């Protein structure tokens, strides 16, 4: 929310609301700024910093960069979203 807010984009507060607000994309089209959601229902979200890496807040490690593949194994990716325009 804070990252997008600093760019003038209003984001919903919860991961579920953010998941619903973004446009679905495939893993292959993931690029910097896209959102990666984890859990069913989504309860954790990271921001892609490339097509392969995501920055996110880890409870045990703080704000970290991890590969999408590692996060998928650990947390189970629930989807990828591109924020086009939110109100």
DSSP file (Angstrom, degrees, kcal/mol; ACC not computed):
  #  RESIDUE AA STRUCTURE BP1 BP2  ACC     N-H-->O    O-->H-N    N-H-->O    O-->H-N    TCO  KAPPA ALPHA  PHI   PSI    X-CA   Y-CA   Z-CA
    1    1 A X     >        0   0    0      0, 0.0     4,-2.5     0, 0.0    10,-0.2   0.000 360.0 360.0 360.0 -44.4    0.0    0.0    0.0
    2    2 A X  H  >  +     0   0    0      2,-0.2     4,-2.1     1,-0.2     5,-0.1   0.900 360.0  50.4 -67.0 -41.4    2.8    2.4    1.0
    3    3 A X  H  > S+     0   0    0      2,-0.2     4,-0.5     1,-0.2    -1,-0.2   0.952 116.4  40.1 -62.9 -49.5    4.9    1.8   -2.2
    4    4 A X  H >4>S+     0   0    0      1,-0.2     5,-2.6     2,-0.2     3,-1.2   0.883 112.4  57.0 -67.8 -37.1    2.0    2.3   -4.5
    5    5 A X  H ><5S+     0   0    0     -4,-2.5     3,-1.7     1,-0.3    -1,-0.2   0.870 100.0  58.1 -59.9 -37.5    0.6    5.2   -2.5
    6    6 A X  H 3<5S+     0   0    0     -4,-2.1    -1,-0.3     1,-0.3    -2,-0.2   0.697 106.7  50.2 -66.9 -16.5    4.0    7.0   -2.9
    7    7 A X  T <<5S-     0   0    0     -3,-1.2    -1,-0.3    -4,-0.5    -2,-0.2   0.296 125.3-102.7-101.0   6.9    3.4    6.8   -6.6
    8    8 A X  T < 5S+     0   0    0     -3,-1.7     2,-0.6     1,-0.2    -3,-0.2   0.647  81.2 130.1  83.1  15.4   -0.1    8.2   -6.4
    9    9 A X      < -     0   0    0     -5,-2.6     2,-0.4    -6,-0.1    -1,-0.2  -0.911  52.9-139.5-106.4 119.5   -1.9    4.9   -6.7
   10   10 A X        -     0   0    0     -2,-0.6     2,-0.4    76,-0.5    75,-0.0  -0.640  23.7-168.5 -77.3 126.1   -4.6    4.1   -4.1
   11   11 A X        -     0   0    0     -2,-0.4     7,-0.1   -10,-0.2     6,-0.0  -0.903  24.2-112.3-115.1 143.1   -4.4    0.5   -3.1
   12   12 A X        -     0   0    0     -2,-0.4     6,-0.1     5,-0.1    -1,-0.0  -0.277  30.5-122.2 -61.9 162.0   -6.9   -1.5   -1.0
   13   13 A X  S    S+     0   0    0      4,-0.0     2,-0.1   -12,-0.0    -1,-0.1   0.915  82.8  60.7 -79.0 -44.7   -5.6   -2.5    2.4
   14   14 A X  S  > S-     0   0    0      1,-0.1     4,-2.5   -13,-0.0     5,-0.2  -0.463  79.5-122.2 -92.5 158.6   -5.8   -6.3    2.5
   15   15 A X  H  > S+     0   0    0      1,-0.2     4,-2.6     2,-0.2     5,-0.2   0.881 114.0  53.7 -61.0 -39.4   -4.2   -8.9    0.2
   16   16 A X  H  > S+     0   0    0     26,-0.3     4,-1.8     2,-0.2    -1,-0.2   0.917 110.9  45.6 -62.9 -43.3   -7.6  -10.3   -0.8
   17   17 A X  H  > S+     0   0    0      2,-0.2     4,-1.4     1,-0.2    -2,-0.2   0.885 113.6  49.2 -67.5 -39.1   -8.8   -6.8   -1.8
   18   18 A X  H  X S+     0   0    0     -4,-2.5     4,-1.7     2,-0.2    -2,-0.2   0.899 108.7  53.7 -65.7 -40.4   -5.6   -6.1   -3.7
   19   19 A X  H  < S+     0   0    0     -4,-2.6    -2,-0.2     1,-0.2    -1,-0.2   0.906 110.5  46.8 -59.1 -43.3   -5.8   -9.5   -5.5
   20   20 A X  H  < S+     0   0    0     -4,-1.8    -1,-0.2     1,-0.2    -2,-0.2   0.791 110.9  53.1 -70.0 -28.5   -9.4   -8.6   -6.6
   21   21 A X  H  < S+     0   0    0     -4,-1.4    63,-0.3    -5,-0.1    64,-0.3   0.777  95.9  78.8 -81.4 -27.4   -8.3   -5.1   -7.8
   22   22 A X  S  < S-     0   0    0     -4,-1.7     2,-0.5    -3,-0.1    61,-0.2  -0.373  84.7-110.7 -82.9 161.6   -5.4   -6.2  -10.0
   23   23 A X  E     -A   82   0A   0     59,-3.0    59,-2.5    -2,-0.1    -1,-0.1  -0.794  39.8-111.9 -89.4 127.8   -5.6   -7.6  -13.5
   24   24 A X  E     +A   81   0A   0     -2,-0.5     2,-0.3    57,-0.2    57,-0.2  -0.306  41.7 176.5 -60.7 138.8   -4.6  -11.3  -13.7
   25   25 A X  E     -A   80   0A   0     55,-1.8    55,-0.5    -3,-0.0     2,-0.2  -0.908  29.0-104.9-135.1 165.1   -1.3  -12.0  -15.5
   26   26 A X    >   -     0   0    0     -2,-0.3     3,-0.6     1,-0.1     4,-0.3  -0.491  29.3-113.4 -87.1 162.0    0.7  -15.2  -16.2
   27   27 A X  G >  S+     0   0    0      1,-0.2     3,-1.3     2,-0.2    -1,-0.1   0.872 117.0  58.4 -59.1 -37.9    3.9  -16.1  -14.4
   28   28 A X  G 3  S+     0   0    0      1,-0.3    -1,-0.2     3,-0.0    23,-0.0   0.796 104.5  49.3 -65.4 -28.9    5.7  -15.7  -17.7
   29   29 A X  G <  S+     0   0    0     -3,-0.6    -1,-0.3     2,-0.0    -2,-0.2   0.369  80.0 132.9 -93.4   6.9    4.6  -12.1  -18.1
   30   30 A X    <   +     0   0    0     -3,-1.3     2,-0.3    -4,-0.3    -3,-0.1  -0.339  29.2 164.9 -59.7 131.3    5.7  -11.0  -14.6
   31   31 A X    >   -     0   0    0     20,-0.1     3,-2.3    19,-0.1    17,-0.2  -0.904  44.9 -54.8-142.8 171.9    7.7   -7.8  -14.6
   32   32 A X  T 3  S+     0   0    0     -2,-0.3    17,-0.2     1,-0.3     3,-0.1  -0.185 121.8  22.7 -51.6 130.3    8.8   -5.1  -12.2
   33   33 A X  T 3  S+     0   0    0     15,-3.0    50,-0.3     1,-0.4    -1,-0.3   0.190  90.6 125.1  96.8 -15.5    6.0   -3.6  -10.2
   34   34 A X    <   -     0   0    0     -3,-2.3    14,-3.2    48,-0.1     2,-0.4  -0.369  60.1-119.0 -72.5 158.2    3.6   -6.6  -10.6
   35   35 A X  E     -CB  47  81A   0     46,-3.1    46,-2.5    12,-0.2     2,-0.5  -0.806  17.7-158.6-102.9 140.5    2.2   -8.2   -7.5
   36   36 A X  E     -CB  46  80A   0     10,-2.6    10,-2.5    -2,-0.4     2,-0.3  -0.981  13.4-157.5-118.8 124.8    2.7  -11.8   -6.4
   37   37 A X  E     -CB  45  79A   0     42,-2.9    41,-2.9    -2,-0.5    42,-1.2  -0.790   5.5-164.3-108.9 146.3    0.1  -13.2   -4.0
   38   38 A X  E   > +CB  44  77A   0      6,-2.6     5,-2.7    -2,-0.3     6,-1.2  -0.932  44.8  29.4-129.4 150.1    0.5  -16.2   -1.7
   39   39 A X  T   5S-     0   0    0     37,-2.4     2,-0.4    36,-0.6     5,-0.1   0.065  85.3 -70.8  89.1 160.5   -1.9  -18.4    0.2
   40   40 A X  T   5S+     0   0    0      1,-0.2     2,-0.2     2,-0.1    -1,-0.1  -0.945 131.4  22.4-131.7 109.1   -5.5  -19.5   -0.4
   41   41 A X  T   5S-     0   0    0     -2,-0.4    -1,-0.2    -3,-0.1   -25,-0.1   0.659 123.3 -97.3 -67.2 163.8   -7.2  -17.1    0.0
   42   42 A X  T   5 +     0   0    0     -2,-0.2   -26,-0.3     1,-0.2    -3,-0.2  -0.270  56.4 158.3 -55.5 128.5   -4.4  -14.6   -0.6
   43   43 A X      < +     0   0    0     -5,-2.7     2,-0.3     1,-0.3    -4,-0.2   0.321  60.0  45.3-132.9   3.3   -2.9  -13.5    2.7
   44   44 A X  E     -C   38   0A   0     -6,-1.2    -6,-2.6    -5,-0.1     2,-0.4  -0.993  61.9-171.3-148.4 142.8    0.6  -12.3    1.7
   45   45 A X  E     -C   37   0A   0     -2,-0.3    12,-0.4    -8,-0.2     2,-0.3  -0.996   3.1-173.2-140.8 143.4    1.8  -10.2   -1.2
   46   46 A X  E     -C   36   0A   0    -10,-2.5   -10,-2.6    -2,-0.4     2,-0.5  -0.877  24.0-122.7-127.8 163.8    5.1   -9.2   -2.6
   47   47 A X  E     -CD  35  55A   0      8,-2.5     8,-2.8    -2,-0.3   -12,-0.2  -0.935  27.9-123.5-109.9 125.9    6.2   -6.8   -5.4
   48   48 A X  E     - D   0  54A   0    -14,-3.2   -15,-3.0    -2,-0.5     6,-0.3  -0.449  23.7-177.2 -66.5 134.6    8.1   -8.1   -8.3
   49   49 A X  S    S-     0   0    0      4,-2.6     2,-0.3   -17,-0.2   -17,-0.2   0.367  77.1  -7.3-110.0  -1.1   11.5   -6.4   -8.8
   50   50 A X  S    S-     0   0    0      3,-1.2    -1,-0.2   -19,-0.2   -17,-0.1  -0.916  91.2 -80.3-166.9-174.7   12.1   -8.5  -11.9
   51   51 A X  S    S+     0   0    0     -2,-0.3   -21,-0.2     1,-0.2   -20,-0.1   0.552 129.9  31.3 -74.8  -5.9   10.6  -11.4  -13.7
   52   52 A X  S    S+     0   0    0      1,-0.1    16,-2.5    16,-0.1    17,-0.4   0.553 110.2  64.0-126.5 -14.7   12.2  -13.7  -11.2
   53   53 A X  E     - E   0  67A   0     14,-0.3    -4,-2.6    15,-0.1    -3,-1.2  -0.898  52.4-166.5-125.0 148.8   12.5  -11.9   -7.8
   54   54 A X  E     -DE  48  66A   0     12,-3.0    12,-2.5    -2,-0.3     2,-0.5  -0.988  13.3-145.4-131.9 136.0   10.0  -10.5   -5.3
   55   55 A X  E     +DE  47  65A   0     -8,-2.8    -8,-2.5    -2,-0.4     2,-0.3  -0.879  37.4 150.6 -97.9 134.9   10.5   -8.1   -2.4
   56   56 A X  E     - E   0  64A   0      8,-2.3     8,-2.8    -2,-0.5     2,-0.7  -0.963  49.1 -96.8-156.1 167.0    8.2   -8.9    0.5
   57   57 A X  E     - E   0  63A   0    -12,-0.4     2,-0.4    -2,-0.3     6,-0.3  -0.840  35.1-161.3 -97.0 115.2    8.0   -8.6    4.3
   58   58 A X  E  >  - E   0  62A   0      4,-3.4     4,-2.0    -2,-0.7    -2,-0.0  -0.790  17.4-139.9 -94.8 135.5    9.0  -11.8    6.0
   59   59 A X  T  4 S+     0   0    0     -2,-0.4    -1,-0.1     1,-0.2     4,-0.1   0.906 103.7  32.9 -59.8 -41.3    7.8  -12.3    9.6
   60   60 A X  T  4 S+     0   0    0      1,-0.1    -1,-0.2     2,-0.1    -3,-0.0   0.725 130.5  30.9 -90.1 -22.4   11.1  -13.8   10.6
   61   61 A X  T  4 S-     0   0    0      1,-0.3    -2,-0.2     3,-0.0     2,-0.1   0.448  94.1-133.6-118.8  -1.6   13.6  -12.0    8.3
   62   62 A X  E  <  -E   58   0A   0     -4,-2.0    -4,-3.4     2,-0.1     2,-0.5  -0.494  69.1  -6.0  80.2-154.9   12.1   -8.5    7.8
   63   63 A X  E    S+E   57   0A   0     -6,-0.3     2,-0.3    -2,-0.1    -6,-0.2  -0.660  85.4 162.1 -79.6 122.8   11.9   -7.0    4.3
   64   64 A X  E     -E   56   0A   0     -8,-2.8    -8,-2.3    -2,-0.5     2,-0.5  -0.870  40.2-122.0-138.8 165.7   13.7   -9.4    1.9
   65   65 A X  E     +E   55   0A   0     -2,-0.3     2,-0.3   -10,-0.2   -10,-0.2  -0.966  36.2 169.1-112.0 128.1   14.2  -10.3   -1.7
   66   66 A X  E     -E   54   0A   0    -12,-2.5   -12,-3.0    -2,-0.5     2,-0.2  -0.923  37.5-101.0-133.0 158.8   13.4  -13.9   -2.7
   67   67 A X  E  >  -E   53   0A   0     -2,-0.3     4,-2.2   -14,-0.2   -14,-0.3  -0.520  28.5-124.5 -76.1 149.9   13.0  -15.8   -5.9
   68   68 A X  H  > S+     0   0    0    -16,-2.5     4,-2.5     1,-0.2     5,-0.2   0.893 112.3  54.9 -59.4 -39.9    9.4  -16.5   -7.1
   69   69 A X  H  > S+     0   0    0    -17,-0.4     4,-2.0     2,-0.2    -1,-0.2   0.917 108.1  47.2 -62.2 -44.7   10.3  -20.2   -7.3
   70   70 A X  H  > S+     0   0    0      1,-0.2     4,-2.1     2,-0.2    -1,-0.2   0.910 113.8  48.0 -63.8 -41.8   11.5  -20.3   -3.6
   71   71 A X  H  X>S+     0   0    0     -4,-2.2     4,-3.6     1,-0.2     5,-0.8   0.884 108.1  55.0 -67.0 -37.5    8.4  -18.4   -2.4
   72   72 A X  H  X5S+     0   0    0     -4,-2.5     4,-1.2     3,-0.2    -1,-0.2   0.911 110.4  46.0 -62.1 -41.2    6.1  -20.7   -4.4
   73   73 A X  H  <5S+     0   0    0     -4,-2.0    -1,-0.2    -5,-0.2    -2,-0.2   0.899 121.7  37.4 -66.3 -40.3    7.6  -23.7   -2.7
   74   74 A X  H  <5S+     0   0    0     -4,-2.1    -2,-0.2    -5,-0.2    -3,-0.2   0.867 136.6  12.8 -81.2 -38.0    7.4  -22.1    0.8
   75   75 A X  H  <5S-     0   0    0     -4,-3.6   -36,-0.6    -5,-0.2    -3,-0.2   0.560  97.1-117.6-121.5 -12.8    4.1  -20.2    0.6
   76   76 A X     << -     0   0    0     -4,-1.2   -37,-2.4    -5,-0.8     2,-0.2   0.905  26.5-115.0  68.9 101.4    2.2  -21.4   -2.5
   77   77 A X  E     - B   0  38A   0    -39,-0.2   -39,-0.3     1,-0.1     3,-0.1  -0.430  26.9-173.1 -64.5 131.3    1.6  -18.7   -5.1
   78   78 A X  E     -     0   0A   0    -41,-2.9     2,-0.3     1,-0.4   -40,-0.2   0.548  59.5 -48.4-102.6 -11.6   -2.1  -18.0   -5.5
   79   79 A X  E     - B   0  37A   0    -42,-1.2   -42,-2.9     2,-0.0     2,-0.4  -0.866  44.6-106.8 159.8 169.7   -1.7  -15.6   -8.5
   80   80 A X  E     -AB  25  36A   0    -55,-0.5   -55,-1.8    -2,-0.3     2,-0.4  -0.958  31.1-173.3-123.3 139.3    0.0  -12.7  -10.2
   81   81 A X  E     -AB  24  35A   0    -46,-2.5   -46,-3.1    -2,-0.4     2,-0.5  -0.984  17.4-149.3-137.0 146.7   -1.6   -9.3  -10.7
   82   82 A X  E     -A   23   0A   0    -59,-2.5   -59,-3.0    -2,-0.4     2,-0.9  -0.966  20.0-137.1-112.0 127.7   -0.8   -6.1  -12.6
   83   83 A X        +     0   0    0     -2,-0.5     3,-0.1   -50,-0.3   -61,-0.1  -0.756  32.7 165.2 -86.3 109.8   -2.1   -2.9  -11.1
   84   84 A X        -     0   0    0     -2,-0.9     2,-0.3   -63,-0.3    -1,-0.2   0.919  67.0 -21.6 -90.8 -55.1   -3.4   -0.9  -14.0
   85   85 A X        -     0   0    0    -64,-0.3     2,-0.4   -76,-0.0    -1,-0.3  -0.863  62.3-174.2-161.2 121.4   -5.5    1.7  -12.3
   86   86 A X              0   0    0     -2,-0.3   -76,-0.5    -3,-0.1   -75,-0.1  -0.906 360.0 360.0-119.5 149.0   -7.1    1.7   -8.9
   87   87 A X              0   0    0     -2,-0.4   -76,-0.1   -78,-0.1    -1,-0.1   0.408 360.0 360.0 -98.8 360.0   -9.5    4.2   -7.4
